[in-house]
Amino acid sequence: MPNVATLFANSIWLTASTLERAGRGCPSGYRRSSNTVSAGTGTLAFVDDRHGWMILNSAKAGAGALLVTSDGGRNWRDTHDDDPGGQGPVVLITPDEGWIAGGEHDDDLHVTRDGAKSWQTISLPAPKEISPAKFRTAEAPVFEDSKHGFVAVTYIGGHQSAAVLFATDDGGRSWKQDRVLSNLEKTSAGRRVQSAVVGDIWLIAKVSDHRPILTALRAGAKMRATIDPASLMSGYLGVDQLSFVTPSQGWVLVDAELLSTGDGGATWADITPK
């Protein structure tokens, strides 16, 4: 099944074995891009109806090619010789500024401010709670406005892991540790703690007895997770995806089940498509 990537008033972009577009009256307007790209899965990000990026991932980890369009996807420019590579999430702020979590395990965060012609690697040092860290996995940053934003990073070191939320107030030119969730069980490289930033709240979900439990951390918070002595797990790495539009209303994907809440996680409804 293709992945629905970006929705406009009249267009939906999908990534499958080829890049395809559904225009007005989908699916009758379903067509392939004029310069079809194939063999892999993709990650799409559009900033308006003309400018977009696509990372095309091959079966080889970390071998992503960044494609750029400025005409609504009719034509794509391959930046593979210049881009930092990676399979990770991408975000576009303007047609010129974009961010990629790159590297073999999304372990580096890269930014361009000249339309993918040149790149800067952002340093995000591990917290003292888990230093030195062997691996890190970054999300794409989330910006509230042109200056203020956040990026979540999962670190692995020794026999444990930790999740850190970094904050910026200068458009991502510098970042500082804002919140830390430590004492998580050790996990594999490339795996991340799923989280969401809603207003000034960092929401993280753990799984206990197959039920999500939300943790809300505010600016400056540091929290040590509790490890279950029976399973040797904290539960914070058991969530596959989560998305929240307010601190109360959101959705969590756990073991192929889609759950929704409207009361901040006090109750959950199974809304998995049948």
Phi and psi in degrees as GROMACS dihedral restraints (atoms count N, CA, C in turn):
[ dihedral_restraints ]
;  ai    aj    ak    al  type     phi  dphi    fc
    3     4     5     6     1   -65.4    20    10
    4     5     6     7     1   158.2    20    10
    6     7     8     9     1   -96.2    20    10
    7     8     9    10     1   122.7    20    10
    9    10    11    12     1   -73.4    20    10
   10    11    12    13     1   125.3    20    10
   12    13    14    15     1  -108.1    20    10
   13    14    15    16     1   -50.6    20    10
   15    16    17    18     1  -145.2    20    10
   16    17    18    19     1   138.3    20    10
   18    19    20    21     1  -119.5    20    10
   19    20    21    22     1   127.4    20    10
   21    22    23    24     1  -115.9    20    10
   22    23    24    25     1  -177.9    20    10
   24    25    26    27     1   -61.0    20    10
   25    26    27    28     1   -35.4    20    10
   27    28    29    30     1  -125.1    20    10
   28    29    30    31     1     2.0    20    10
   30    31    32    33     1  -140.0    20    10
   31    32    33    34     1   142.6    20    10
   33    34    35    36     1  -127.4    20    10
   34    35    36    37     1   129.2    20    10
   36    37    38    39     1   -99.7    20    10
   37    38    39    40     1   139.2    20    10
   39    40    41    42     1  -125.6    20    10
   40    41    42    43     1   149.4    20    10
   42    43    44    45     1  -118.9    20    10
   43    44    45    46     1   129.3    20    10
   45    46    47    48     1  -141.8    20    10
   46    47    48    49     1  -142.2    20    10
   48    49    50    51     1   -69.7    20    10
   49    50    51    52     1   -18.9    20    10
   51    52    53    54     1  -133.3    20    10
   52    53    54    55     1   163.0    20    10
   54    55    56    57     1   -88.1    20    10
   55    56    57    58     1   124.5    20    10
   57    58    59    60     1  -133.5    20    10
   58    59    60    61     1   157.3    20    10
   60    61    62    63     1  -129.8    20    10
   61    62    63    64     1   136.3    20    10
   63    64    65    66     1  -105.7    20    10
   64    65    66    67     1   118.0    20    10
   66    67    68    69     1   -93.8    20    10
   67    68    69    70     1  -155.0    20    10
   69    70    71    72     1   -54.4    20    10
   70    71    72    73     1   132.6    20    10
   72    73    74    75     1    76.5    20    10
   73    74    75    76     1    34.0    20    10
   75    76    77    78     1   -48.9    20    10
   76    77    78    79     1   135.7    20    10
   78    79    80    81     1   -95.3    20    10
   79    80    81    82     1     3.8    20    10
   81    82    83    84     1   -65.2    20    10
   82    83    84    85     1   -24.1    20    10
   84    85    86    87     1   -90.7    20    10
   85    86    87    88     1    14.4    20    10
   87    88    89    90     1   -70.1    20    10
   88    89    90    91     1   124.3    20    10
   90    91    92    93     1  -152.7    20    10
   91    92    93    94     1   161.6    20    10
   93    94    95    96     1   -85.2    20    10
   94    95    96    97     1   150.1    20    10
   96    97    98    99     1   -61.7    20    10
   97    98    99   100     1   150.0    20    10
   99   100   101   102     1   -62.6    20    10
  100   101   102   103     1   -29.9    20    10
  102   103   104   105     1  -116.7    20    10
  103   104   105   106     1    82.4    20    10
  105   106   107   108     1   -62.5    20    10
  106   107   108   109     1   135.9    20    10
  108   109   110   111     1  -112.9    20    10
  109   110   111   112     1   141.7    20    10
  111   112   113   114     1  -136.9    20    10
  112   113   114   115     1   176.9    20    10
  114   115   116   117     1    67.9    20    10
  115   116   117   118     1    73.6    20    10
  117   118   119   120     1   151.7    20    10
  118   119   120   121     1   177.6    20    10
  120   121   122   123     1  -107.6    20    10
  121   122   123   124     1   165.3    20    10
  123   124   125   126     1  -137.5    20    10
  124   125   126   127     1   160.3    20    10
  126   127   128   129     1  -124.5    20    10
  127   128   129   130     1   124.4    20    10
  129   130   131   132     1  -112.8    20    10
  130   131   132   133     1   148.0    20    10
  132   133   134   135     1  -149.5    20    10
  133   134   135   136     1   124.6    20    10
  135   136   137   138     1  -118.1    20    10
  136   137   138   139     1   141.9    20    10
  138   139   140   141     1  -101.4    20    10
  139   140   141   142     1   -22.6    20    10
  141   142   143   144     1  -155.9    20    10
  142   143   144   145     1  -165.9    20    10
  144   145   146   147     1   -80.5    20    10
  145   146   147   148     1     2.2    20    10
  147   148   149   150     1  -122.6    20    10
  148   149   150   151     1   -36.1    20    10
  150   151   152   153     1  -103.7    20    10
  151   152   153   154     1   124.9    20    10
  153   154   155   156     1  -153.2    20    10
  154   155   156   157     1   162.5    20    10
  156   157   158   159     1  -123.3    20    10
  157   158   159   160     1   152.4    20    10
  159   160   161   162     1  -141.0    20    10
  160   161   162   163     1   129.5    20    10
  162   163   164   165     1   -97.8    20    10
  163   164   165   166     1   117.3    20    10
  165   166   167   168     1   -97.1    20    10
  166   167   168   169     1   116.9    20    10
  168   169   170   171     1  -101.2    20    10
  169   170   171   172     1   131.5    20    10
  171   172   173   174     1   -89.3    20    10
  172   173   174   175     1   179.7    20    10
  174   175   176   177     1   -67.6    20    10
  175   176   177   178     1   -21.7    20    10
  177   178   179   180     1   -81.8    20    10
  178   179   180   181     1   124.6    20    10
  180   181   182   183     1   -58.5    20    10
  181   182   183   184     1   134.9    20    10
  183   184   185   186     1    81.2    20    10
  184   185   186   187     1     5.2    20    10
  186   187   188   189     1   -98.5    20    10
  187   188   189   190     1    36.1    20    10
  189   190   191   192     1   -71.7    20    10
  190   191   192   193     1   142.1    20    10
  192   193   194   195     1  -111.6    20    10
  193   194   195   196     1   129.2    20    10
  195   196   197   198     1   -89.7    20    10
  196   197   198   199     1   123.0    20    10
  198   199   200   201     1  -111.3    20    10
  199   200   201   202     1   140.4    20    10
  201   202   203   204     1  -125.5    20    10
  202   203   204   205     1   136.0    20    10
  204   205   206   207     1  -125.1    20    10
  205   206   207   208     1   145.9    20    10
  207   208   209   210     1  -127.2    20    10
  208   209   210   211     1    12.2    20    10
  210   211   212   213     1  -131.4    20    10
  211   212   213   214     1    35.9    20    10
  213   214   215   216     1    74.3    20    10
  214   215   216   217     1    17.9    20    10
  216   217   218   219     1    94.5    20    10
  217   218   219   220     1     3.8    20    10
  219   220   221   222     1   -70.3    20    10
  220   221   222   223     1   -32.6    20    10
  222   223   224   225     1  -136.3    20    10
  223   224   225   226     1   147.0    20    10
  225   226   227   228     1  -128.9    20    10
  226   227   228   229     1   139.3    20    10
  228   229   230   231     1  -105.0    20    10
  229   230   231   232     1   127.1    20    10
  231   232   233   234     1   -84.8    20    10
  232   233   234   235     1   120.7    20    10
  234   235   236   237     1  -104.1    20    10
  235   236   237   238     1    19.1    20    10
  237   238   239   240     1   -56.9    20    10
  238   239   240   241     1   -30.9    20    10
  240   241   242   243     1   -73.7    20    10
  241   242   243   244     1   -19.8    20    10
  243   244   245   246     1  -112.0    20    10
  244   245   246   247     1   -25.4    20    10
  246   247   248   249     1   -78.9    20    10
  247   248   249   250     1   160.3    20    10
  249   250   251   252     1   -76.2    20    10
  250   251   252   253     1   -10.6    20    10
  252   253   254   255     1    79.7    20    10
  253   254   255   256     1   163.3    20    10
  255   256   257   258     1   132.2    20    10
  256   257   258   259     1   161.9    20    10
  258   259   260   261     1  -104.8    20    10
  259   260   261   262     1    -3.2    20    10
  261   262   263   264     1   -74.3    20    10
  262   263   264   265     1  -179.9    20    10
  264   265   266   267     1   -65.6    20    10
  265   266   267   268     1   153.7    20    10
  267   268   269   270     1  -128.5    20    10
  268   269   270   271     1   155.5    20    10
  270   271   272   273     1  -145.3    20    10
  271   272   273   274     1   136.5    20    10
  273   274   275   276     1  -106.3    20    10
  274   275   276   277     1   130.0    20    10
  276   277   278   279     1   -97.1    20    10
  277   278   279   280     1   -45.2    20    10
  279   280   281   282     1  -139.3    20    10
  280   281   282   283     1   174.2    20    10
  282   283   284   285     1   -58.9    20    10
  283   284   285   286     1   -23.6    20    10
  285   286   287   288     1   -98.0    20    10
  286   287   288   289     1   -29.1    20    10
  288   289   290   291     1  -105.3    20    10
  289   290   291   292     1   125.8    20    10
  291   292   293   294     1  -150.2    20    10
  292   293   294   295     1   159.9    20    10
  294   295   296   297     1  -126.7    20    10
  295   296   297   298     1   143.0    20    10
  297   298   299   300     1  -133.9    20    10
  298   299   300   301     1   134.5    20    10
  300   301   302   303     1   -90.0    20    10
  301   302   303   304     1   105.7    20    10
  303   304   305   306     1  -116.6    20    10
  304   305   306   307     1  -170.9    20    10
  306   307   308   309     1    89.7    20    10
  307   308   309   310     1   172.5    20    10
  309   310   311   312     1   -60.7    20    10
  310   311   312   313     1   -37.0    20    10
  312   313   314   315     1  -119.8    20    10
  313   314   315   316     1    31.3    20    10
  315   316   317   318     1    55.2    20    10
  316   317   318   319     1    39.4    20    10
  318   319   320   321     1   -92.2    20    10
  319   320   321   322     1    -0.3    20    10
  321   322   323   324     1  -128.1    20    10
  322   323   324   325     1   148.1    20    10
  324   325   326   327     1  -113.1    20    10
  325   326   327   328     1   124.8    20    10
  327   328   329   330     1  -122.6    20    10
  328   329   330   331     1   148.1    20    10
  330   331   332   333     1  -134.9    20    10
  331   332   333   334     1   142.7    20    10
  333   334   335   336     1  -123.2    20    10
  334   335   336   337     1   143.4    20    10
  336   337   338   339     1  -125.3    20    10
  337   338   339   340     1    15.9    20    10
  339   340   341   342     1  -133.9    20    10
  340   341   342   343     1    35.5    20    10
  342   343   344   345     1    71.2    20    10
  343   344   345   346     1    37.5    20    10
  345   346   347   348     1    72.8    20    10
  346   347   348   349     1    20.8    20    10
  348   349   350   351     1   -84.0    20    10
  349   350   351   352     1   -33.3    20    10
  351   352   353   354     1  -142.8    20    10
  352   353   354   355     1   159.4    20    10
  354   355   356   357     1  -135.7    20    10
  355   356   357   358     1   150.3    20    10
  357   358   359   360     1  -123.1    20    10
  358   359   360   361     1   133.6    20    10
  360   361   362   363     1   -90.9    20    10
  361   362   363   364     1   130.0    20    10
  363   364   365   366     1   -93.9    20    10
  364   365   366   367     1   131.2    20    10
  366   367   368   369     1   -86.9    20    10
  367   368   369   370     1   126.6    20    10
  369   370   371   372     1  -131.5    20    10
  370   371   372   373     1    84.3    20    10
  372   373   374   375     1   -66.4    20    10
  373   374   375   376     1   147.7    20    10
  375   376   377   378     1   -68.2    20    10
  376   377   378   379     1   151.2    20    10
  378   379   380   381     1   -70.7    20    10
  379   380   381   382     1   160.0    20    10
  381   382   383   384     1   -62.4    20    10
  382   383   384   385     1   -23.8    20    10
  384   385   386   387     1   -63.8    20    10
  385   386   387   388     1   -20.5    20    10
  387   388   389   390     1  -138.8    20    10
  388   389   390   391     1    25.2    20    10
  390   391   392   393     1   -91.5    20    10
  391   392   393   394     1   134.1    20    10
  393   394   395   396     1   -83.5    20    10
  394   395   396   397     1   144.3    20    10
  396   397   398   399     1   -96.9    20    10
  397   398   399   400     1   141.4    20    10
  399   400   401   402     1   -86.2    20    10
  400   401   402   403     1   -37.9    20    10
  402   403   404   405     1  -137.3    20    10
  403   404   405   406     1   155.2    20    10
  405   406   407   408     1  -141.2    20    10
  406   407   408   409     1   149.3    20    10
  408   409   410   411     1  -131.6    20    10
  409   410   411   412     1   121.2    20    10
  411   412   413   414     1  -104.9    20    10
  412   413   414   415     1   146.2    20    10
  414   415   416   417     1   -85.9    20    10
  415   416   417   418     1   168.8    20    10
  417   418   419   420     1   -75.5    20    10
  418   419   420   421     1   144.2    20    10
  420   421   422   423     1   -69.5    20    10
  421   422   423   424     1   157.9    20    10
  423   424   425   426     1  -119.2    20    10
  424   425   426   427     1   126.9    20    10
  426   427   428   429     1  -111.6    20    10
  427   428   429   430     1   134.3    20    10
  429   430   431   432     1   -81.8    20    10
  430   431   432   433     1   -34.3    20    10
  432   433   434   435     1  -156.0    20    10
  433   434   435   436     1  -164.8    20    10
  435   436   437   438     1   -68.9    20    10
  436   437   438   439     1   -15.8    20    10
  438   439   440   441     1  -114.7    20    10
  439   440   441   442     1   -37.5    20    10
  441   442   443   444     1  -102.5    20    10
  442   443   444   445     1   130.0    20    10
  444   445   446   447     1  -159.3    20    10
  445   446   447   448     1   175.7    20    10
  447   448   449   450     1  -139.0    20    10
  448   449   450   451     1   152.6    20    10
  450   451   452   453     1  -143.3    20    10
  451   452   453   454     1   133.9    20    10
  453   454   455   456     1  -100.1    20    10
  454   455   456   457     1   137.7    20    10
  456   457   458   459     1  -134.1    20    10
  457   458   459   460     1   136.6    20    10
  459   460   461   462     1  -105.0    20    10
  460   461   462   463     1   128.9    20    10
  462   463   464   465     1  -113.1    20    10
  463   464   465   466     1   144.7    20    10
  465   466   467   468     1  -123.0    20    10
  466   467   468   469     1   130.0    20    10
  468   469   470   471     1  -158.0    20    10
  469   470   471   472     1   134.4    20    10
  471   472   473   474     1    63.3    20    10
  472   473   474   475     1  -124.0    20    10
  474   475   476   477     1  -110.1    20    10
  475   476   477   478     1    20.6    20    10
  477   478   479   480     1  -148.7    20    10
  478   479   480   481     1   175.7    20    10
  480   481   482   483     1  -138.9    20    10
  481   482   483   484     1   170.1    20    10
  483   484   485   486     1  -151.3    20    10
  484   485   486   487     1   152.8    20    10
  486   487   488   489     1  -114.7    20    10
  487   488   489   490     1   136.3    20    10
  489   490   491   492     1  -130.1    20    10
  490   491   492   493     1   136.5    20    10
  492   493   494   495     1  -105.7    20    10
  493   494   495   496     1   119.8    20    10
  495   496   497   498     1   -97.5    20    10
  496   497   498   499     1   150.2    20    10
  498   499   500   501     1  -126.3    20    10
  499   500   501   502     1   149.6    20    10
  501   502   503   504     1  -131.3    20    10
  502   503   504   505     1   146.9    20    10
  504   505   506   507     1  -126.1    20    10
  505   506   507   508     1    16.3    20    10
  507   508   509   510     1  -133.5    20    10
  508   509   510   511     1    33.7    20    10
  510   511   512   513     1    74.4    20    10
  511   512   513   514     1    20.7    20    10
  513   514   515   516     1    91.5    20    10
  514   515   516   517     1     8.0    20    10
  516   517   518   519     1   -75.8    20    10
  517   518   519   520     1   -24.6    20    10
  519   520   521   522     1  -144.3    20    10
  520   521   522   523     1   150.6    20    10
  522   523   524   525     1  -132.8    20    10
  523   524   525   526     1   147.5    20    10
  525   526   527   528     1  -132.4    20    10
  526   527   528   529     1   148.0    20    10
  528   529   530   531     1   -64.6    20    10
  529   530   531   532     1   128.7    20    10
  531   532   533   534     1  -112.7    20    10
  532   533   534   535     1   -39.3    20    10
  534   535   536   537     1  -147.5    20    10
  535   536   537   538     1   148.1    20    10
  537   538   539   540     1  -135.6    20    10
  538   539   540   541     1   132.0    20    10
  540   541   542   543     1  -116.6    20    10
  541   542   543   544     1   108.4    20    10
  543   544   545   546     1  -113.7    20    10
  544   545   546   547     1  -178.5    20    10
  546   547   548   549     1    65.6    20    10
  547   548   549   550     1    31.7    20    10
  549   550   551   552     1   -84.0    20    10
  550   551   552   553     1   157.8    20    10
  552   553   554   555     1   -66.2    20    10
  553   554   555   556     1   155.9    20    10
  555   556   557   558     1   -65.4    20    10
  556   557   558   559     1   141.5    20    10
  558   559   560   561     1  -133.9    20    10
  559   560   561   562     1   179.8    20    10
  561   562   563   564     1   -85.5    20    10
  562   563   564   565     1   153.4    20    10
  564   565   566   567     1   -61.3    20    10
  565   566   567   568     1   136.9    20    10
  567   568   569   570     1    94.5    20    10
  568   569   570   571     1   -13.2    20    10
  570   571   572   573     1   -89.6    20    10
  571   572   573   574     1   141.0    20    10
  573   574   575   576     1  -129.6    20    10
  574   575   576   577     1   153.3    20    10
  576   577   578   579     1   -75.2    20    10
  577   578   579   580     1   124.1    20    10
  579   580   581   582     1   -78.3    20    10
  580   581   582   583     1   135.6    20    10
  582   583   584   585     1  -154.4    20    10
  583   584   585   586     1   171.2    20    10
  585   586   587   588     1  -147.2    20    10
  586   587   588   589     1   142.5    20    10
  588   589   590   591     1  -103.3    20    10
  589   590   591   592     1   121.1    20    10
  591   592   593   594     1  -126.2    20    10
  592   593   594   595     1   106.5    20    10
  594   595   596   597     1    64.5    20    10
  595   596   597   598     1  -123.6    20    10
  597   598   599   600     1  -101.0    20    10
  598   599   600   601     1    15.5    20    10
  600   601   602   603     1  -111.4    20    10
  601   602   603   604     1   133.0    20    10
  603   604   605   606     1   -99.9    20    10
  604   605   606   607     1   112.5    20    10
  606   607   608   609     1   -98.1    20    10
  607   608   609   610     1   128.5    20    10
  609   610   611   612     1  -130.9    20    10
  610   611   612   613     1   141.5    20    10
  612   613   614   615     1  -116.3    20    10
  613   614   615   616     1   139.1    20    10
  615   616   617   618     1  -114.3    20    10
  616   617   618   619     1   160.8    20    10
  618   619   620   621     1  -112.6    20    10
  619   620   621   622     1   125.7    20    10
  621   622   623   624     1  -136.1    20    10
  622   623   624   625     1   121.5    20    10
  624   625   626   627     1    54.1    20    10
  625   626   627   628     1    42.9    20    10
  627   628   629   630     1    64.7    20    10
  628   629   630   631     1    20.1    20    10
  630   631   632   633     1  -125.9    20    10
  631   632   633   634     1   131.1    20    10
  633   634   635   636     1   -71.4    20    10
  634   635   636   637     1   141.2    20    10
  636   637   638   639     1  -126.7    20    10
  637   638   639   640     1   124.4    20    10
  639   640   641   642     1   -86.8    20    10
  640   641   642   643     1   141.6    20    10
  642   643   644   645     1  -118.5    20    10
  643   644   645   646     1   128.5    20    10
  645   646   647   648     1  -114.0    20    10
  646   647   648   649     1   117.9    20    10
  648   649   650   651     1  -113.3    20    10
  649   650   651   652     1   132.5    20    10
  651   652   653   654     1  -102.6    20    10
  652   653   654   655     1   173.7    20    10
  654   655   656   657     1   -51.1    20    10
  655   656   657   658     1   131.8    20    10
  657   658   659   660     1    85.1    20    10
  658   659   660   661     1    -3.1    20    10
  660   661   662   663     1   -73.7    20    10
  661   662   663   664     1   141.3    20    10
  663   664   665   666     1  -130.1    20    10
  664   665   666   667     1   127.3    20    10
  666   667   668   669     1  -135.0    20    10
  667   668   669   670     1   137.1    20    10
  669   670   671   672     1   -99.8    20    10
  670   671   672   673     1   125.3    20    10
  672   673   674   675     1   -71.8    20    10
  673   674   675   676     1   155.3    20    10
  675   676   677   678     1   -99.2    20    10
  676   677   678   679     1   127.8    20    10
  678   679   680   681     1   -91.5    20    10
  679   680   681   682     1   128.3    20    10
  681   682   683   684     1   -69.1    20    10
  682   683   684   685     1   120.1    20    10
  684   685   686   687     1   -65.0    20    10
  685   686   687   688     1   -22.8    20    10
  687   688   689   690     1   -79.3    20    10
  688   689   690   691     1   -47.2    20    10
  690   691   692   693     1   -94.9    20    10
  691   692   693   694     1   -14.6    20    10
  693   694   695   696     1    60.1    20    10
  694   695   696   697     1    28.7    20    10
  696   697   698   699     1  -122.6    20    10
  697   698   699   700     1   149.7    20    10
  699   700   701   702     1   -91.6    20    10
  700   701   702   703     1   -22.9    20    10
  702   703   704   705     1    93.0    20    10
  703   704   705   706     1   -15.2    20    10
  705   706   707   708     1   -76.2    20    10
  706   707   708   709     1   -11.3    20    10
  708   709   710   711     1  -104.2    20    10
  709   710   711   712     1    14.3    20    10
  711   712   713   714     1   -96.8    20    10
  712   713   714   715     1    -2.1    20    10
  714   715   716   717     1   -95.7    20    10
  715   716   717   718     1   131.7    20    10
  717   718   719   720     1   -82.8    20    10
  718   719   720   721     1   -43.1    20    10
  720   721   722   723     1  -155.1    20    10
  721   722   723   724     1   154.3    20    10
  723   724   725   726     1  -149.9    20    10
  724   725   726   727     1   151.9    20    10
  726   727   728   729     1  -148.6    20    10
  727   728   729   730     1   130.3    20    10
  729   730   731   732     1  -130.5    20    10
  730   731   732   733     1   138.0    20    10
  732   733   734   735     1   -99.2    20    10
  733   734   735   736     1   -24.1    20    10
  735   736   737   738     1  -141.2    20    10
  736   737   738   739     1   167.0    20    10
  738   739   740   741     1   -59.8    20    10
  739   740   741   742     1   -19.3    20    10
  741   742   743   744     1   -97.3    20    10
  742   743   744   745     1   -34.3    20    10
  744   745   746   747     1  -108.0    20    10
  745   746   747   748     1   122.6    20    10
  747   748   749   750     1  -167.8    20    10
  748   749   750   751     1  -178.9    20    10
  750   751   752   753     1  -136.6    20    10
  751   752   753   754     1   144.3    20    10
  753   754   755   756     1  -134.3    20    10
  754   755   756   757     1   136.8    20    10
  756   757   758   759     1  -108.2    20    10
  757   758   759   760     1   118.6    20    10
  759   760   761   762     1  -134.4    20    10
  760   761   762   763     1   119.5    20    10
  762   763   764   765     1    49.6    20    10
  763   764   765   766     1    48.4    20    10
  765   766   767   768     1    68.6    20    10
  766   767   768   769     1    11.4    20    10
  768   769   770   771     1  -107.4    20    10
  769   770   771   772     1   130.6    20    10
  771   772   773   774     1   -98.0    20    10
  772   773   774   775     1   119.0    20    10
  774   775   776   777     1  -116.3    20    10
  775   776   777   778     1   144.4    20    10
  777   778   779   780     1  -126.5    20    10
  778   779   780   781     1   151.2    20    10
  780   781   782   783     1  -137.1    20    10
  781   782   783   784     1   147.1    20    10
  783   784   785   786     1  -122.7    20    10
  784   785   786   787     1     7.0    20    10
  786   787   788   789     1  -132.6    20    10
  787   788   789   790     1    35.0    20    10
  789   790   791   792     1    70.1    20    10
  790   791   792   793     1    25.1    20    10
  792   793   794   795     1    92.2    20    10
  793   794   795   796     1     2.9    20    10
  795   796   797   798     1   -64.6    20    10
  796   797   798   799     1   -37.9    20    10
  798   799   800   801     1  -135.4    20    10
  799   800   801   802     1   152.9    20    10
  801   802   803   804     1  -131.0    20    10
  802   803   804   805     1   143.5    20    10
  804   805   806   807     1  -116.4    20    10
  805   806   807   808     1   135.2    20    10
  807   808   809   810     1   -82.5    20    10
  808   809   810   811     1   112.9    20    10
  810   811   812   813     1  -118.7    20    10
  811   812   813   814     1    28.0    20    10
  813   814   815   816     1   -59.3    20    10
  814   815   816   817     1   127.6    20    10
  816   817   818   819     1   -59.3    20    10
  817   818   819   820     1   135.6    20    10
